[in-house]
Amino acid sequence: MNNATTSTAVVIGGGIIGACCAYALLDRGFAVTLIEKDAPGRAASFGNSGSIGLASVPPLGMPGMLKDTPRMLLDPHHPLVVRWSHLPTALPWLLKFARNLSPARVAAISRGRAALLAQAGTAYDVLLAQIGRPELLHGGGLVFAYESEAGLRGDRAGIELRRRHGIEVREMTGAELRELEPAISERAVCGTYFPIVRTALDPLDVTEAIVGAFIARGGRLLHEEVRAFEMGAGGVEQVATNVARHPAGLVVLAAGAWSRALAEMLGERFPLIAERGYHIMIADPPFAPAIPVVSGEWHVNMTTMTTGLRLSTMAEFAAIDAAPNHARVLKVCEGAARLIRGLELKVASRWVGSRPSTPDSLPVIGRSTRQRNVIHAFGHGHLGLTFGPITGAIVAALARDEAPPLDIAPYRPDRSFVAP
């Protein structure tokens, strides 16, 4: 590729994925403009559980899930929600999701996730060392705690899938869990511990640190909203915003759940949906777990952060701008809170945000099939924080027409997103 025509890059989206892509491109010699309509890192990158989920091999959908879905949707205390008014919009995505639940399909998807996860930790180490902020991530692992043996049995397939991909899983009794993490209550009768998992005690700090380093090295950040792409013979020539037009030899689309609409401006359609997550913050819990704890039955992550204890949960399919359902979240969190000693849900703050989710639980990373100078980097679902630096490394390699650090065929934009 002619470097003279690609030396100017525009990255759209200032979450963790966009921030990592912008920094990686700058590091490889591009003049980079990062465009974010709001403050960087304030959408899904802000409100997640803080987990660098290096053990997250299983996809969102597992074999047998389909028969349990009606029960989950009808349970007012379950974190899976489909807003009925949103069903006509969500249905095509949900049908594709259902086609990815066979054992063979889950095994293939898991291989794709495992390949990224195998390099995600090292990619973080390299990036945080470059910007001088290695302290942003902490080790210590992750605990899944169960209130019954049946709960653990229900997750057995995911446990064994992780083990097949070399992830260490330690199964523990309730007493062993409490020895490892004293904040866990007597409600926990058994659990699993994943030593490989790391945690960001403030996910916003991670994104802001990367963006700060990007700016300090000469990158340009613009608070603007992309409205259109102006095309030429070689693809996108300018990115038009509500403020100005910006020349672009290369465009990286990394706008999370908003990427679908932007891709449609380029003539491409993706089965990308806004899967909304929520959290509540507890300012001064009497017992704050040093190791993040996930309720196996209630599907709530409980993580002690710099600002308090965060309980994050929900997979809600609704419009990006739909009014939040904080009452449902509180019901779910009330059940999970019993796993932490003395925890009362004295809510200090609440949050809702949209994950960019694909029906096959794999991100979209690769060159556009329609516009040669566009690279897609979105659809990371629950693992945006985890996959930020490795995605940036892949995008930078593609931008220089070099071989990426791993086979990216499972994430290609022109895949079917369903079983063959």
Backbone hydrogen bonds, N-H to C=O, Kabsch-Sander energy under -0.5 kcal/mol:
donor,donor_aa,acceptor,acceptor_aa,energy
3,N,1,M,-0.7
5,T,2,N,-1.2
6,T,2,N,-0.8
7,S,3,N,-0.8
9,A,7,S,-0.6
9,A,31,A,-2.7
10,V,250,L,-2.6
11,V,33,T,-2.9
12,I,10,V,-0.5
12,I,252,V,-3.0
13,G,11,V,-0.7
13,G,35,I,-3.1
19,A,15,G,-2.8
20,C,16,I,-2.1
21,C,17,I,-2.5
22,A,18,G,-2.8
23,Y,19,A,-2.3
24,A,20,C,-2.4
25,L,21,C,-2.4
26,L,22,A,-2.3
27,D,23,Y,-2.4
28,R,24,A,-1.1
29,G,26,L,-1.7
30,F,25,L,-2.2
31,A,7,S,-3.4
32,V,30,F,-0.8
33,T,9,A,-2.6
34,L,220,R,-3.5
35,I,11,V,-3.0
35,I,33,T,-0.6
36,E,34,L,-0.5
36,E,222,L,-2.6
41,G,14,G,-1.3
42,R,39,A,-1.5
46,F,43,A,-1.9
47,G,43,A,-1.1
48,N,44,A,-0.7
52,I,198,R,-3.2
53,G,51,S,-1.2
54,L,52,I,-2.5
56,S,53,G,-2.1
57,V,55,A,-2.1
65,M,62,M,-2.0
68,D,64,G,-0.7
68,D,65,M,-0.8
69,T,65,M,-1.0
69,T,66,L,-0.7
72,M,68,D,-2.2
73,L,69,T,-2.7
74,L,70,P,-1.8
75,D,71,R,-0.9
75,D,72,M,-0.6
78,H,75,D,-1.9
81,V,79,P,-0.6
81,V,315,A,-2.1
83,R,317,F,-2.3
86,H,83,R,-1.9
87,L,83,R,-0.6
87,L,84,W,-0.9
89,T,86,H,-0.7
90,A,86,H,-2.4
91,L,87,L,-2.8
94,L,90,A,-2.6
95,L,91,L,-2.5
96,K,92,P,-1.7
97,F,93,W,-2.6
98,A,94,L,-2.2
99,R,95,L,-1.1
100,N,97,F,-1.7
101,L,98,A,-1.1
106,V,102,S,-2.9
107,A,103,P,-2.2
108,A,104,A,-1.9
109,I,105,R,-2.7
110,S,106,V,-2.5
111,R,107,A,-1.6
112,G,108,A,-1.6
113,R,109,I,-2.3
114,A,110,S,-2.9
115,A,111,R,-1.9
116,L,112,G,-1.3
117,L,113,R,-2.6
118,A,114,A,-2.2
119,Q,115,A,-0.5
119,Q,116,L,-1.2
120,A,116,L,-1.2
121,G,117,L,-0.8
123,A,119,Q,-2.2
124,Y,120,A,-1.8
125,D,121,G,-2.2
126,V,122,T,-2.5
127,L,123,A,-2.3
128,L,124,Y,-3.0
129,A,125,D,-1.7
130,Q,126,V,-2.1
131,I,127,L,-2.0
132,G,129,A,-0.7
133,R,128,L,-2.8
136,L,133,R,-1.6
137,L,134,P,-1.2
138,H,199,T,-2.7
141,G,197,V,-1.7
142,L,194,F,-1.0
143,V,292,P,-2.4
144,F,192,T,-2.8
145,A,143,V,-0.6
145,A,294,V,-2.9
146,Y,190,C,-2.8
152,L,148,S,-1.2
153,R,149,E,-2.3
154,G,150,A,-2.0
155,D,151,G,-0.7
155,D,152,L,-1.0
156,R,153,R,-1.5
159,I,155,D,-2.0
160,E,156,R,-2.6
161,L,157,A,-2.0
162,R,158,G,-2.0
163,R,159,I,-2.1
164,R,160,E,-2.2
165,H,161,L,-0.8
165,H,162,R,-1.1
166,G,163,R,-2.0
167,I,162,R,-2.3
170,R,193,Y,-2.4
171,E,169,V,-0.6
172,M,191,G,-2.9
174,G,189,V,-1.7
177,L,173,T,-2.2
178,R,174,G,-2.1
179,E,175,A,-1.7
180,L,176,E,-2.0
181,E,177,L,-3.3
184,I,181,E,-2.0
185,S,339,L,-2.7
188,A,185,S,-1.3
189,V,146,Y,-2.5
189,V,187,R,-0.5
190,C,146,Y,-1.3
191,G,172,M,-2.1
192,T,144,F,-2.2
193,Y,170,R,-2.0
194,F,142,L,-2.9
197,V,194,F,-1.2
198,R,52,I,-1.5
199,T,138,H,-2.7
200,A,50,G,-3.4
201,L,136,L,-0.6
201,L,199,T,-0.7
205,D,202,D,-0.7
206,V,202,D,-1.2
207,T,203,P,-1.7
208,E,204,L,-2.8
209,A,205,D,-2.4
210,I,206,V,-1.9
211,V,207,T,-2.6
212,G,208,E,-2.7
213,A,209,A,-2.2
214,F,210,I,-2.2
215,I,211,V,-2.5
216,A,212,G,-2.5
217,R,213,A,-1.5
218,G,215,I,-1.8
219,G,214,F,-2.7
220,R,32,V,-2.2
222,L,34,L,-2.9
224,E,222,L,-1.3
227,R,240,A,-3.2
228,A,240,A,-1.9
230,E,238,Q,-2.8
231,M,229,F,-0.6
232,G,235,G,-3.0
235,G,232,G,-1.3
237,E,230,E,-3.2
238,Q,230,E,-1.7
239,V,246,H,-2.6
240,A,228,A,-2.5
240,A,238,Q,-0.6
241,T,244,A,-3.1
242,N,225,E,-1.4
246,H,239,V,-2.3
248,A,237,E,-2.3
249,G,8,T,-1.8
250,L,8,T,-1.7
251,V,373,N,-2.7
252,V,10,V,-2.7
253,L,251,V,-0.5
253,L,375,I,-2.6
254,A,12,I,-2.3
254,A,252,V,-0.9
258,W,255,A,-1.9
259,S,256,G,-2.0
260,R,257,A,-0.5
262,L,258,W,-1.4
263,A,259,S,-2.9
264,E,260,R,-1.8
265,M,261,A,-1.1
266,L,262,L,-0.6
266,L,263,A,-1.1
267,G,264,E,-1.5
268,E,263,A,-2.2
272,L,270,F,-2.3
273,I,357,S,-2.3
275,E,273,I,-0.9
275,E,355,R,-2.5
276,R,274,A,-0.7
276,R,316,E,-3.3
277,G,353,G,-2.8
278,Y,313,T,-2.7
279,H,351,W,-1.9
280,I,311,L,-1.9
281,M,349,S,-2.4
282,I,309,L,-2.8
283,A,281,M,-0.6
283,A,346,K,-0.6
293,V,302,M,-2.4
294,V,143,V,-3.0
295,S,300,V,-2.5
296,G,145,A,-3.0
296,G,294,V,-0.7
299,H,295,S,-2.0
300,V,295,S,-0.5
301,N,312,S,-2.7
302,M,293,V,-2.9
303,T,301,N,-0.5
303,T,310,R,-2.6
304,T,289,P,-0.5
305,M,303,T,-0.6
305,M,308,G,-3.5
306,T,201,L,-1.9
308,G,305,M,-1.4
309,L,282,I,-2.9
310,R,303,T,-3.2
310,R,308,G,-0.6
311,L,280,I,-2.6
311,L,309,L,-0.5
312,S,301,N,-2.4
312,S,310,R,-0.6
313,T,278,Y,-2.3
315,A,79,P,-2.8
316,E,276,R,-2.3
317,F,81,V,-3.1
317,F,315,A,-0.5
318,A,274,A,-0.9
318,A,316,E,-0.9
322,A,319,A,-1.8
326,H,324,P,-0.6
329,V,325,N,-1.3
330,L,326,H,-2.1
331,K,327,A,-1.7
332,V,328,R,-2.0
333,C,329,V,-2.7
334,E,330,L,-2.2
335,G,331,K,-1.2
336,A,332,V,-1.6
337,A,333,C,-2.6
338,R,334,E,-0.5
338,R,335,G,-0.9
339,L,336,A,-2.3
340,I,337,A,-1.8
341,R,183,A,-2.9
343,L,340,I,-1.7
346,K,344,E,-2.2
347,V,345,L,-1.3
348,A,281,M,-3.5
349,S,281,M,-0.9
351,W,279,H,-2.0
353,G,277,G,-2.5
355,R,275,E,-2.7
355,R,353,G,-0.5
357,S,273,I,-2.5
357,S,355,R,-1.0
361,S,358,T,-1.3
364,V,378,F,-3.6
365,I,363,P,-0.7
365,I,411,Y,-2.1
366,G,376,H,-1.9
368,S,374,V,-3.0
372,R,370,R,-0.5
374,V,371,Q,-1.9
375,I,251,V,-2.8
376,H,366,G,-3.3
377,A,253,L,-2.5
378,F,364,V,-2.0
381,G,356,P,-2.7
383,L,380,H,-2.5
384,G,381,G,-0.7
387,F,383,L,-2.7
388,G,384,G,-0.8
391,T,387,F,-2.2
392,G,388,G,-2.2
393,A,389,P,-2.1
394,I,390,I,-2.0
395,V,391,T,-2.7
396,A,392,G,-2.4
397,A,393,A,-1.8
398,L,394,I,-2.6
399,A,395,V,-2.5
400,R,396,A,-1.2
401,D,398,L,-1.7
402,E,397,A,-3.0
411,Y,408,I,-1.6
412,R,409,A,-1.3
415,R,412,R,-1.5
419,A,99,R,-0.5
